[in-house]
């Protein structure tokens, strides 16, 4: 029984601990039901992938580009170790890290009409991934701000994060 509990503790620590497996450029990974999984990226960044989420790194990630696709929910810690721009692509958004590194949360499930990006540290440029008939101007976010988008009603809005929202996000790391 003690041995079984020890193994279970190691498995939980592996899922919640520091960066585990390193994802390579040109690969994708899906986390099903259960626990989140943390991955190292080739550029010294890391991503915590929540259950029922798929992430895909572009071919040449870390060498030619730092582009990632997300369908679901992730927490990112982006390294400023390279001059290549770090971009996250979702169904409705393109998020680009400005001025080096950043820590942020993305909730962008393709099966839902709304998406959200919450910035804890750094700067992000949020742009619509589609052409809008009303407004195509990007939003620049600073730490403590968020952007919400709903393609069905063609609305993108920037807001400040409240203290409770920031605490909740910091708890996901």
Secondary structure, 3 states (H helix, E strand, C coil): CHHHHHHHHHHHHHHHCCCCCEECCCCEEEECCCCCEEEEECCCCEEEECCCEEEEECCCECCCEEEEEEEEEEEEEECCCCCCCEEEECCCEEEEEEEEEEEEEEEECCCCCEEEEEEEEEEEEEEECCCCCCCCCCEEEECCEEEEEEHHHCEEEEEECCHHHHHHHHHCC
